[in-house]
Amino acid sequence: MQWLMKRIQDARLYGIVDLGYVEPGNVWRMTQELCEGGVDVLQLRAKKIVKSEVERLARLMLPVTREHGVPLVINDHIDVAAAVGSEGVHVGQDDDAVAKARAVVGSSCFVGKSTHSLDQAEKAHDEGADYIGFGPLYATGTKPDYVPIGLQDVAEVHRRVWLPVFCIGGVNATRLDEILAAGAKRVVVVSSFLLAADVSGEVRGLKERLITSSPLA
């Protein structure tokens, strides 16, 4: 059964297959479990991995994500995103500008950007990003060099930018209630999913709480 592809605007729960936690040989299985659990969008994050391997893994993931209607996002490697035809690409503050990324991947591929402050969020909005990641909210092993920004600006960033804001960094089931109470509507979950004994069950449970507690306006 081929599902309709979800739009980034409608996405609530963003998963990441991060090779800091997932061995290359487990990427296909993890992709399957995350999609079956109900992630709305899925990113491949492969730091310090040769580009040819990033492309190989992306091509491995694409049949699974497309079967479930889940957009696949490639982190950093805009040329890989263009080569495999992924639905999205994500750039950081130190990576290529949104305009350059869009010029490479084309208009059919959405572009997201990492932001770590209100000022960066507004600049990403003005650059024309299709969504932003906002964080890290808490200290996280995924990005240990980043100082956590806390929850105090979560509500304000939603007032300042008119695009999907995905709160990221240390998000898990235990912290979900306080994150939503701070004003979050969309979240990114990494290690809490990837290290779970029952990946699909962990995704399913958190997504149900997210949708019930924080409906989109």
RAMOBEL-V320195 format. One record per residue. N is the residue number from 1. PHI is phi in radians with two decimals (999 if undefined). Layout:
# RAMOBEL-V320195
n=N phi=PHI
n=N phi=PHI
This chain:
# RAMOBEL-V320195
n=1 phi=999
n=2 phi=-1.65
n=3 phi=-1.50
n=4 phi=-1.18
n=5 phi=-1.23
n=6 phi=-1.23
n=7 phi=-1.62
n=8 phi=-1.08
n=9 phi=-1.14
n=10 phi=-1.68
n=11 phi=-1.30
n=12 phi=-2.03
n=13 phi=-2.08
n=14 phi=-1.93
n=15 phi=-1.83
n=16 phi=-2.34
n=17 phi=-1.53
n=18 phi=-1.78
n=19 phi=-1.25
n=20 phi=-1.27
n=21 phi=-2.06
n=22 phi=-2.02
n=23 phi=-1.21
n=24 phi=-0.92
n=25 phi=-1.20
n=26 phi=-1.84
n=27 phi=-1.10
n=28 phi=-1.07
n=29 phi=-1.10
n=30 phi=-1.13
n=31 phi=-1.03
n=32 phi=-1.06
n=33 phi=-1.22
n=34 phi=-1.15
n=35 phi=-1.19
n=36 phi=-1.15
n=37 phi=-1.23
n=38 phi=2.09
n=39 phi=-1.08
n=40 phi=-1.59
n=41 phi=-2.63
n=42 phi=-2.40
n=43 phi=-1.91
n=44 phi=-1.74
n=45 phi=-2.03
n=46 phi=-2.31
n=47 phi=-1.28
n=48 phi=1.05
n=49 phi=-1.98
n=50 phi=-1.07
n=51 phi=-1.05
n=52 phi=-1.11
n=53 phi=-1.28
n=54 phi=-1.05
n=55 phi=-1.13
n=56 phi=-1.04
n=57 phi=-1.17
n=58 phi=-1.06
n=59 phi=-1.19
n=60 phi=-1.24
n=61 phi=-1.35
n=62 phi=-0.97
n=63 phi=-1.05
n=64 phi=-1.26
n=65 phi=-1.10
n=66 phi=-1.23
n=67 phi=-1.05
n=68 phi=-1.72
n=69 phi=1.23
n=70 phi=-1.79
n=71 phi=-1.06
n=72 phi=-1.73
n=73 phi=-1.99
n=74 phi=-1.75
n=75 phi=-1.42
n=76 phi=1.28
n=77 phi=-1.46
n=78 phi=-1.17
n=79 phi=-1.23
n=80 phi=-1.17
n=81 phi=-1.01
n=82 phi=-1.17
n=83 phi=-1.17
n=84 phi=-1.60
n=85 phi=1.29
n=86 phi=-1.17
n=87 phi=-1.31
n=88 phi=-2.58
n=89 phi=-2.46
n=90 phi=-2.21
n=91 phi=-2.13
n=92 phi=-1.73
n=93 phi=-1.12
n=94 phi=-1.73
n=95 phi=-1.74
n=96 phi=-1.15
n=97 phi=-1.16
n=98 phi=-1.00
n=99 phi=-1.08
n=100 phi=-1.16
n=101 phi=-1.04
n=102 phi=-1.13
n=103 phi=-1.12
n=104 phi=-1.44
n=105 phi=-1.54
n=106 phi=1.59
n=107 phi=-1.29
n=108 phi=-1.45
n=109 phi=-1.85
n=110 phi=-1.41
n=111 phi=-2.16
n=112 phi=-1.93
n=113 phi=-2.43
n=114 phi=-1.35
n=115 phi=-2.37
n=116 phi=-2.22
n=117 phi=-2.84
n=118 phi=-1.09
n=119 phi=-1.08
n=120 phi=-1.14
n=121 phi=-1.09
n=122 phi=-1.14
n=123 phi=-1.16
n=124 phi=-1.11
n=125 phi=-1.05
n=126 phi=-1.19
n=127 phi=-1.20
n=128 phi=1.74
n=129 phi=-1.06
n=130 phi=-1.47
n=131 phi=-2.80
n=132 phi=-2.26
n=133 phi=-1.66
n=134 phi=-2.19
n=135 phi=2.86
n=136 phi=-1.36
n=137 phi=-1.19
n=138 phi=-2.24
n=139 phi=-1.08
n=140 phi=-2.53
n=141 phi=-1.23
n=142 phi=-1.16
n=143 phi=-2.33
n=144 phi=-1.16
n=145 phi=-1.45
n=146 phi=-1.63
n=147 phi=-1.35
n=148 phi=-1.09
n=149 phi=-1.65
n=150 phi=1.37
n=151 phi=-1.83
n=152 phi=-1.16
n=153 phi=-1.82
n=154 phi=-1.09
n=155 phi=-1.14
n=156 phi=-1.16
n=157 phi=-1.13
n=158 phi=-1.23
n=159 phi=-1.38
n=160 phi=-1.56
n=161 phi=-2.13
n=162 phi=-1.85
n=163 phi=-2.75
n=164 phi=-1.06
n=165 phi=-1.99
n=166 phi=-1.82
n=167 phi=-1.38
n=168 phi=-2.39
n=169 phi=1.87
n=170 phi=1.35
n=171 phi=-1.31
n=172 phi=-2.65
n=173 phi=-1.09
n=174 phi=-1.15
n=175 phi=-1.61
n=176 phi=-1.01
n=177 phi=-1.04
n=178 phi=-1.26
n=179 phi=-1.18
n=180 phi=-1.17
n=181 phi=-1.11
n=182 phi=-1.33
n=183 phi=2.06
n=184 phi=-1.22
n=185 phi=-2.09
n=186 phi=-2.38
n=187 phi=-2.38
n=188 phi=-1.94
n=189 phi=-2.14
n=190 phi=-2.06
n=191 phi=-1.10
n=192 phi=-1.04
n=193 phi=-1.42
n=194 phi=-1.14
n=195 phi=-1.76
n=196 phi=-1.25
n=197 phi=-1.17
n=198 phi=-2.16
n=199 phi=-1.07
n=200 phi=-1.05
n=201 phi=-1.15
n=202 phi=-1.12
n=203 phi=-1.11
n=204 phi=-1.06
n=205 phi=-1.16
n=206 phi=-1.20
n=207 phi=-1.15
n=208 phi=-1.05
n=209 phi=-1.15
n=210 phi=-1.09
n=211 phi=-1.22
n=212 phi=-1.19
n=213 phi=-1.46
n=214 phi=-2.45
n=215 phi=-1.16
n=216 phi=-1.21
n=217 phi=-1.20
